[in-house]
Amino acid sequence: MTFIFFNRHGTIRPGWKILIFVVLAAGLVYGLTAPMRLLDPWVQEMQLGRLLAVIVPVFALIGVLLTSYVSTRWLNRKPFAAVGLWLHPHAASEALWGILLGFLMMGFIFAVLLATGNIHIEPRSIGAGELLGILLSSAVSFAAAAMLEEVVFRGYPFQTLIQGITLLPAVILMAVLFSLAHLANPNTTIFGIVNIGLAAIWLSFAYLKTKALWLPFGLHFGWNFSQTTVFAFPTSGIEFAEYKLFGTVVTGPEWLTGGAFGPEGGALATVTLLVCTGYVLKAKQFDAAEGIITLDTLEDLEVEQERLP
């Protein structure tokens, strides 16, 4: 019966590794965030909703990082950084490039809709203190949420899935799961869910090109932060009104603007995602840095060869 759990080299099969990761992550995330959610009535009474919105994704991120550590160290016998968090010399550059590209992509969508008269801006009166609070809370919340989703959808489970079913099926399956994870969002449309899946493929290729999570994290964060805070769009159907610097009224055909789901539900997002995916795959600056250890580096093969009779 051991062949069900172990392969011929005596290591745990990828499917069981992923199941262990999911169960442990679910338990840790629930255990860390449940107490925060119990404070919600008090938080709302004290008008500290923005603080809770920051704390919950941060604690959830801590949970999945701990799970990644346990899975990488105990199941794969690898350094924790092998999950995609290797601090190579270009790590900061990859993250910053990702943020810039995410901002430019969303800026292009905003410029087109503004030029076509499909966006009407509604200014807000915001003091310097409130402006700083919005920027900081939005940045921390979206950064934690972006890294959380990258660690879950492009980290240990995705990389282990590739070992089990090969690259392309793993990319497609994770894109489907990423779309399904957003299915319960408000104002969901078919076009929006398709674009969410396309975004998952975009981010997966960013990981595969760099062999690290820094670029996909930067892309994810730059896209969401600029979409909500800088350009005041809904993000994946959610308004995030407390994170916006001004108000917008979007009119025009939903297939173009995305309607209440936000730009991710429109054709402009499709175009920008396809173009940026192509750019990431071709750009030499995103070639994987030398010396990175991943969950599937050559040393794994050397260990397996040593175990063979």
C-alpha positions as CSV (number, residue, x, y, z in Angstrom):
1,M,0.0,0.0,0.0
2,T,3.0,2.3,0.4
3,F,3.1,2.9,-3.3
4,I,-0.1,5.0,-2.9
5,F,1.8,7.5,-0.8
6,F,5.4,7.1,-2.0
7,N,7.0,6.9,-5.4
8,R,9.6,4.3,-6.3
9,H,12.4,6.4,-4.8
10,G,10.6,6.6,-1.4
11,T,9.5,10.2,-1.6
12,I,6.0,11.4,-0.9
13,R,3.9,11.8,-4.1
14,P,3.1,15.4,-5.2
15,G,-0.6,15.0,-4.7
16,W,-0.1,14.1,-1.0
17,K,2.3,17.0,-0.6
18,I,-0.2,19.4,-1.9
19,L,-3.0,18.0,0.3
20,I,-0.8,18.3,3.4
21,F,0.0,21.9,2.4
22,V,-3.7,22.8,1.9
23,V,-4.9,21.2,5.2
24,L,-2.1,22.8,7.2
25,A,-2.5,26.2,5.5
26,A,-6.3,26.2,6.1
27,G,-5.8,25.4,9.8
28,L,-3.1,28.0,10.4
29,V,-4.9,30.7,8.4
30,Y,-8.1,30.1,10.3
31,G,-6.4,29.9,13.6
32,L,-4.5,33.2,13.0
33,T,-7.4,35.2,11.5
34,A,-10.5,33.9,13.4
35,P,-9.7,36.0,16.5
36,M,-9.3,39.1,14.4
37,R,-12.8,38.5,12.8
38,L,-14.3,38.0,16.2
39,L,-13.3,41.6,17.0
40,D,-15.2,42.9,13.9
41,P,-18.2,44.3,15.9
42,W,-15.9,46.3,18.2
43,V,-13.7,47.3,15.3
44,Q,-16.7,48.7,13.4
45,E,-18.0,50.5,16.5
46,M,-14.6,52.2,16.9
47,Q,-14.4,52.9,13.2
48,L,-11.2,50.9,12.8
49,G,-12.4,48.9,9.8
50,R,-9.4,49.9,7.7
51,L,-7.1,48.5,10.4
52,L,-8.8,45.1,10.4
53,A,-8.7,45.1,6.6
54,V,-4.9,45.4,6.9
55,I,-4.4,42.9,9.8
56,V,-6.4,40.0,8.4
57,P,-4.4,39.5,5.1
58,V,-1.1,40.0,7.0
59,F,-2.0,37.2,9.5
60,A,-3.2,35.0,6.6
61,L,0.1,35.6,4.8
62,I,2.0,34.6,8.0
63,G,-0.1,31.3,8.0
64,V,0.7,30.4,4.4
65,L,4.4,31.3,4.8
66,L,4.6,29.1,7.9
67,T,3.0,26.3,5.9
68,S,5.4,26.8,3.0
69,Y,8.3,26.7,5.4
70,V,7.1,23.4,6.9
71,S,6.4,21.8,3.5
72,T,9.6,23.0,1.9
73,R,11.9,22.0,4.8
74,W,10.2,18.8,5.9
75,L,8.6,17.3,2.8
76,N,11.2,18.5,0.2
77,R,14.3,18.8,2.4
78,K,15.1,22.2,0.8
79,P,15.8,25.7,2.1
80,F,12.7,27.7,2.7
81,A,13.7,30.2,0.0
82,A,13.4,27.4,-2.6
83,V,9.6,27.9,-2.7
84,G,10.3,31.0,-4.8
85,L,11.5,33.5,-2.2
86,W,15.3,33.2,-3.0
87,L,16.9,36.6,-2.2
88,H,19.1,36.7,-5.3
89,P,20.8,40.0,-6.5
90,H,17.9,40.8,-8.8
91,A,15.0,40.1,-6.4
92,A,14.3,43.8,-5.6
93,S,14.6,44.7,-9.3
94,E,12.1,42.1,-10.4
95,A,9.6,43.2,-7.8
96,L,10.0,46.9,-8.8
97,W,9.7,46.1,-12.5
98,G,6.5,44.1,-11.7
99,I,5.0,47.1,-9.8
100,L,5.9,49.4,-12.7
101,L,4.4,47.1,-15.3
102,G,1.2,46.6,-13.3
103,F,0.9,50.4,-12.9
104,L,1.5,51.0,-16.6
105,M,-1.0,48.4,-17.6
106,M,-3.7,49.9,-15.4
107,G,-2.7,53.4,-16.4
108,F,-3.2,52.4,-20.1
109,I,-6.7,51.2,-19.4
110,F,-7.5,54.4,-17.4
111,A,-6.2,56.6,-20.2
112,V,-8.2,54.9,-22.9
113,L,-11.4,55.0,-20.9
114,L,-10.8,58.7,-20.0
115,A,-10.1,59.6,-23.6
116,T,-13.2,57.9,-24.8
117,G,-15.4,59.6,-22.2
118,N,-16.2,56.4,-20.3
119,I,-14.8,57.7,-17.0
120,H,-16.0,60.7,-15.0
121,I,-13.8,61.7,-12.1
122,E,-15.4,62.8,-8.8
123,P,-12.8,64.6,-6.6
124,R,-12.6,64.1,-2.9
125,S,-11.6,66.5,-0.2
126,I,-8.7,64.7,1.6
127,G,-6.3,66.1,4.1
128,A,-2.7,65.2,4.3
129,G,-3.1,62.9,7.2
130,E,-6.0,61.0,5.6
131,L,-4.1,60.8,2.3
132,L,-1.1,59.2,4.0
133,G,-3.4,56.8,5.9
134,I,-5.1,55.7,2.7
135,L,-1.8,55.2,0.9
136,L,-0.2,53.3,3.7
137,S,-3.2,51.1,4.6
138,S,-3.9,50.3,0.9
139,A,-0.2,49.5,0.2
140,V,0.1,47.2,3.1
141,S,-3.2,45.5,2.5
142,F,-2.7,44.9,-1.2
143,A,0.9,43.9,-0.7
144,A,0.0,41.3,1.9
145,A,-3.0,40.0,-0.3
146,A,-0.8,39.9,-3.4
147,M,2.0,37.9,-1.7
148,L,-0.6,35.7,0.0
149,E,-2.1,34.7,-3.4
150,E,1.2,34.3,-5.0
151,V,2.5,32.0,-2.3
152,V,-0.7,30.0,-2.5
153,F,-1.2,29.9,-6.3
154,R,2.4,30.2,-7.7
155,G,4.3,28.9,-4.7
156,Y,4.6,25.4,-3.2
157,P,1.3,23.9,-4.5
158,F,1.9,25.1,-8.1
159,Q,5.5,24.1,-8.2
160,T,4.7,20.7,-6.7
161,L,1.8,20.3,-9.1
162,I,4.2,20.8,-12.0
163,Q,6.3,17.8,-10.7
164,G,3.1,15.7,-10.7
165,I,1.3,16.6,-13.9
166,T,3.9,18.6,-15.9
167,L,4.0,22.3,-16.7
168,L,1.2,23.2,-19.1
169,P,-1.6,21.2,-17.3
170,A,-0.4,22.7,-14.0
171,V,-0.6,26.2,-15.4
172,I,-4.1,25.6,-16.8
173,L,-5.4,23.9,-13.6
174,M,-4.1,26.7,-11.3
175,A,-5.7,29.3,-13.6
176,V,-9.0,27.5,-13.3
177,L,-8.6,27.3,-9.5
178,F,-7.6,31.0,-9.4
179,S,-10.8,31.9,-11.3
180,L,-13.0,29.8,-9.1
181,A,-11.5,31.5,-6.0
182,H,-12.9,34.8,-7.4
183,L,-16.3,33.4,-8.4
184,A,-18.1,34.5,-5.3
185,N,-16.9,38.1,-5.7
186,P,-19.6,40.7,-6.1
187,N,-20.7,41.7,-9.7
188,T,-19.0,38.7,-11.2
189,T,-19.2,38.3,-15.0
190,I,-18.1,35.5,-17.4
191,F,-15.7,37.9,-19.1
192,G,-14.3,38.9,-15.7
193,I,-13.7,35.2,-14.6
194,V,-12.0,34.5,-18.0
195,N,-9.7,37.5,-17.5
196,I,-8.9,36.4,-13.9
197,G,-7.8,33.0,-15.4
198,L,-5.8,34.9,-18.0
199,A,-4.2,36.9,-15.2
200,A,-3.3,33.7,-13.4
201,I,-1.5,32.4,-16.5
202,W,0.3,35.8,-16.8
203,L,1.5,35.5,-13.2
204,S,2.4,31.8,-13.6
205,F,4.6,32.6,-16.6
206,A,6.2,35.4,-14.6
207,Y,7.2,32.8,-12.0
208,L,8.4,30.3,-14.6
209,K,10.5,32.9,-16.3
210,T,12.3,34.1,-13.2
211,K,12.0,31.0,-11.0
212,A,11.0,33.3,-8.2
213,L,7.9,35.0,-6.8
214,W,9.3,38.5,-6.8
215,L,8.1,39.5,-10.3
216,P,4.6,37.9,-10.0
217,F,4.2,39.6,-6.6
218,G,5.2,43.0,-8.1
219,L,2.9,42.6,-11.1
220,H,0.0,41.5,-8.8
221,F,0.5,44.3,-6.3
222,G,1.1,47.0,-8.9
223,W,-2.0,46.0,-10.8
224,N,-4.3,45.9,-7.8
225,F,-2.9,48.9,-5.9
226,S,-3.0,51.2,-8.9
227,Q,-6.4,49.8,-10.0
228,T,-8.0,50.7,-6.7
229,T,-6.1,53.5,-5.0
230,V,-4.5,55.4,-7.9
231,F,-7.2,55.0,-10.6
232,A,-10.3,54.4,-8.3
233,F,-11.7,51.4,-10.1
234,P,-13.4,48.4,-8.5
235,T,-11.0,45.5,-8.2
236,S,-12.4,42.1,-9.0
237,G,-15.9,43.3,-8.3
238,I,-15.1,44.9,-4.9
239,E,-15.2,48.7,-4.5
240,F,-12.6,49.1,-1.7
241,A,-14.0,52.7,-1.2
242,E,-11.8,53.3,1.9
243,Y,-8.7,52.9,-0.3
244,K,-9.6,55.3,-3.1
245,L,-8.1,58.8,-3.5
246,F,-11.1,60.0,-5.6
247,G,-14.3,58.7,-7.0
248,T,-15.1,57.6,-10.5
249,V,-18.3,57.0,-12.5
250,V,-17.8,54.5,-15.3
251,T,-20.2,54.4,-18.3
252,G,-20.3,52.7,-21.6
253,P,-20.4,49.1,-22.8
254,E,-19.5,46.5,-20.2
255,W,-17.4,44.5,-22.6
256,L,-15.1,47.5,-22.8
257,T,-15.1,49.0,-19.3
258,G,-15.8,45.9,-17.2
259,G,-18.8,47.5,-15.6
260,A,-19.2,47.0,-11.9
261,F,-16.6,44.2,-11.9
262,G,-13.9,46.7,-12.8
263,P,-11.5,46.8,-15.7
264,E,-10.7,43.1,-15.2
265,G,-14.2,42.4,-16.7
266,G,-13.4,44.2,-19.9
267,A,-11.6,43.7,-23.2
268,L,-8.9,46.3,-22.4
269,A,-7.7,44.1,-19.6
270,T,-7.5,41.1,-21.9
271,V,-5.3,43.1,-24.3
272,T,-3.0,44.4,-21.7
273,L,-2.6,41.0,-20.0
274,L,-1.8,39.3,-23.3
275,V,0.7,42.0,-24.3
276,C,2.4,42.0,-20.9
277,T,2.6,38.2,-20.9
278,G,4.4,38.3,-24.2
279,Y,6.8,41.0,-22.9
280,V,7.6,39.0,-19.7
281,L,8.4,35.9,-21.8
282,K,10.7,37.7,-24.2
283,A,12.4,40.2,-21.9
284,K,16.0,39.1,-21.2
285,Q,16.0,41.1,-17.9
286,F,13.6,38.5,-16.5
287,D,15.8,35.5,-17.1
288,A,16.3,33.4,-14.0
289,A,19.2,34.5,-11.9
290,E,22.1,32.0,-11.6
291,G,22.4,30.0,-8.4
292,I,18.7,29.9,-7.5
293,I,17.6,26.7,-5.7
294,T,14.0,25.7,-6.5
295,L,11.9,22.8,-5.5
296,D,13.0,21.1,-8.7
297,T,16.7,22.0,-9.2
298,L,19.4,19.5,-10.3
299,E,20.3,18.6,-6.7
300,D,17.0,16.7,-6.5
301,L,18.2,14.5,-9.4
302,E,21.5,13.9,-7.7
303,V,19.8,12.9,-4.5
304,E,17.5,10.5,-6.3
305,Q,20.5,8.9,-8.2
306,E,22.3,8.3,-4.8
307,R,19.2,6.4,-3.6
308,L,19.1,4.1,-6.6
309,P,20.6,0.6,-6.1
